[in-house]
Amino acid sequence: MNKKKIINTKNAPAAIGTYSQGIVYDNLIFTSGQIPINPKTNEVISAKFENQIDQVLYNLEQVLKAAGSGKKNIIKLTV
């Protein structure tokens, strides 16, 4: 039987409600949507779109690292 593992890291914003930062199922990682929150301050960063995208991608990378993976293994990414 396949088991799923919930991913949780303090290096990315905490998931709100019933969501989790990510789930590992077999050899796949499913991540939740990310917003431009700095996990250290819990605040949305700069109003500049470019800075927000950088923060979102950083947050996503931290979830992937916590799952034992990284950006090089991404199959699909929507911004």
C-alpha positions as CSV (number, residue, x, y, z in Angstrom):
1,M,0.0,0.0,0.0
2,N,1.3,3.5,-0.9
3,K,1.6,5.9,2.0
4,K,1.5,9.7,1.7
5,K,3.8,11.8,3.8
6,I,3.0,15.4,4.8
7,I,5.8,17.9,4.2
8,N,6.2,20.7,6.8
9,T,9.1,23.2,7.0
10,K,9.6,26.4,9.0
11,N,11.6,27.7,6.0
12,A,8.3,28.4,4.1
13,P,5.1,30.0,5.2
14,A,2.8,27.7,7.2
15,A,-0.2,26.3,5.4
16,I,-3.5,27.8,6.3
17,G,-6.6,25.8,7.1
18,T,-6.8,22.2,6.0
19,Y,-3.9,22.5,3.5
20,S,-0.3,21.3,3.9
21,Q,2.8,22.7,2.3
22,G,3.3,19.6,0.4
23,I,2.6,15.9,0.1
24,V,4.9,13.1,-1.0
25,Y,3.1,10.2,-2.6
26,D,5.3,7.4,-4.0
27,N,8.1,9.3,-5.8
28,L,6.0,12.4,-6.5
29,I,5.8,15.6,-4.5
30,F,2.6,17.7,-4.7
31,T,3.0,21.3,-3.3
32,S,0.3,23.8,-2.4
33,G,0.1,27.2,-3.9
34,Q,2.6,29.7,-2.5
35,I,2.2,33.4,-1.8
36,P,4.9,36.0,-1.3
37,I,5.1,35.7,2.4
38,N,8.5,35.9,4.1
39,P,8.4,32.9,6.6
40,K,10.6,34.8,9.1
41,T,8.3,37.8,9.4
42,N,5.0,36.2,8.3
43,E,4.3,39.3,6.1
44,V,3.8,39.8,2.4
45,I,7.0,41.2,1.0
46,S,7.4,44.1,-1.4
47,A,4.7,45.3,-3.7
48,K,7.0,44.7,-6.7
49,F,5.9,41.8,-8.8
50,E,9.4,40.6,-9.5
51,N,10.3,40.5,-5.8
52,Q,7.1,38.6,-5.0
53,I,7.8,36.0,-7.7
54,D,11.3,35.5,-6.2
55,Q,9.8,35.0,-2.7
56,V,7.2,32.5,-4.1
57,L,9.9,30.5,-5.8
58,Y,12.1,30.5,-2.7
59,N,9.2,29.3,-0.6
60,L,8.5,26.5,-3.1
61,E,12.1,25.5,-3.2
62,Q,12.1,25.2,0.6
63,V,9.1,22.8,0.6
64,L,10.9,20.8,-2.1
65,K,14.1,20.6,-0.1
66,A,12.1,19.5,3.0
67,A,10.8,16.6,0.9
68,G,14.3,15.7,-0.3
69,S,14.0,17.2,-3.8
70,G,14.7,20.4,-5.5
71,K,13.8,22.7,-8.5
72,K,15.6,20.5,-11.0
73,N,12.9,17.9,-10.6
74,I,9.9,20.1,-11.2
75,I,7.6,18.7,-13.9
76,K,5.0,21.5,-14.0
77,L,5.0,25.0,-12.5
78,T,2.4,27.6,-12.9
79,V,2.9,31.2,-11.9
